[in-house]
Amino acid sequence: MSADLSKKGISTRAIHAGEEHDTASHSSAPDIVMSSTFRVEEEISFSANNLETDTPYVYTRWGNPTNDQLEEKLAALEQAESCIAFATGMAATTAVLLGILSKGDHLVICDTNYPGTAEVARNTLPRFGIDVTPVDTSDTENVSNALRDNTRMVWLETPSNPLLKIADIASIAKIAKGAGALLAVDSTFATPIATRPLQLGADLVVHSLTKYIGGHGDAMGGAVCGSREALDHLRTEALSHFGGVISPFNAWLILRGMATLPIRMREHAANAMAVASYLENHPRVEAVIYPGLESHPQHELAARQMDNYSGMVSFRVGNSKEVAARMMNDFEIIHYAVSLGHHRSLMYLLRTEDLAETSYGLKGSELEQYRAVAGDGLFRFSVGLEDAADICADLERIL
Ligand SMILES: Cc1ncc(COP(=O)(O)O)c(C=O)c1O
């Protein structure tokens, strides 16, 4: 008998949602369907434009049973009507930006965020006649002031990379709606365990599944969640036509990772709090940013908006390049590597000259403000699931 999972708790949904009972094999775990094409038993259009929700499987770029299971599980966690999985987080991001915005539209976007998204907004969108205004979205008034008659979308990332700024999703959703603009939220750092932006009024949620949701550093993926109406168009244009479809094998790995997301996030947050407190008391550490710390400038908003502070900690020390070199050679358990949200701890120095100047194009007083927080660079620490004492011991030897 299948239960109505929408009434179950988030841990139950993480394990059971989307996992269709296979009536042929009666398998308990989901099978993988790797087939790129499917035997067709009725007349079906050769154009993805004619896809209906009840069209049988035809070709994996249009739809695949394993990818569908991943989409259904994530939709159940985000409490979304619909979800589309993509090959990477950037495929999901560009699907939303290029699949919705058109020439003459205006986008308001956070001024500091994941550099790939920042670079697409600043370098790619203007080529297609889309105006972009980056603002500090941790102050809602900046968003209000940036809105224009042709603003079609507001894009937030919360917590944001790497300053871990929090944007007030509910307030900004009201403002965006009032101006007839869509609100898209990159919720990769938060995950649905911490924040469900659609429930706070956002129209679209974007995830890099490569991070916490997959959780094990072995599969890339991305996703967009939202209303069925909003996503039907993207499924044809951005998935079938732009073509960034996820491999069913990666979808299967991420589906497996997602089942333990609630318990992993509890441990990530507990370890991050232990590490952030250790760093805050370390004499060589000049600044620590973690939404769970009372010293975070938006701790109150984070406490209101997030059910879990997640596992990302940013910190600053003097001689950062020299410290980074020591980390590369001398860490015992922490990997000096990009990415985040894996079970292994990952550390990387985000140099201000790369990020603030190249990716965000900050100049003058804006660059000065960034430097006041980040200095020459911030260490972005994705605190893993190892024992907190071992993580701190690894840091202690380096610092
Ligand atoms: C917040 C955020 N959004 C999007 C992405 C892009 O995801 P992917 O690397 O899966 O393309 C990343 C990657 O680091 C990210 O940190």
PDBQT file of the ligand as one rigid body, heavy atoms in Angstrom, charges set to zero:
ROOT
HETATM    1  C1  LIG A 401      25.845  28.194  -4.573  1.00  0.00    +0.000 C 
HETATM    2  C2  LIG A 401      26.231  27.452  -5.814  1.00  0.00    +0.000 A 
HETATM    3  N1  LIG A 401      25.395  27.450  -6.861  1.00  0.00    +0.000 NA
HETATM    4  C3  LIG A 401      25.699  26.805  -8.014  1.00  0.00    +0.000 A 
HETATM    5  C4  LIG A 401      26.895  26.119  -8.156  1.00  0.00    +0.000 A 
HETATM    6  C5  LIG A 401      27.208  25.421  -9.445  1.00  0.00    +0.000 C 
HETATM    7  O1  LIG A 401      27.044  24.038  -9.291  1.00  0.00    +0.000 OA
HETATM    8  P1  LIG A 401      27.805  22.953 -10.185  1.00  0.00    +0.000 P 
HETATM    9  O2  LIG A 401      29.242  22.996  -9.808  1.00  0.00    +0.000 OA
HETATM   10  O3  LIG A 401      27.100  21.677  -9.824  1.00  0.00    +0.000 OA
HETATM   11  O4  LIG A 401      27.589  23.340 -11.620  1.00  0.00    +0.000 OA
HETATM   12  C6  LIG A 401      27.792  26.088  -7.088  1.00  0.00    +0.000 A 
HETATM   13  C7  LIG A 401      29.089  25.375  -7.222  1.00  0.00    +0.000 C 
HETATM   14  O5  LIG A 401      29.985  25.499  -6.419  1.00  0.00    +0.000 OA
HETATM   15  C8  LIG A 401      27.451  26.783  -5.888  1.00  0.00    +0.000 A 
HETATM   16  O6  LIG A 401      28.299  26.816  -4.837  1.00  0.00    +0.000 OA
ENDROOT
TORSDOF 0
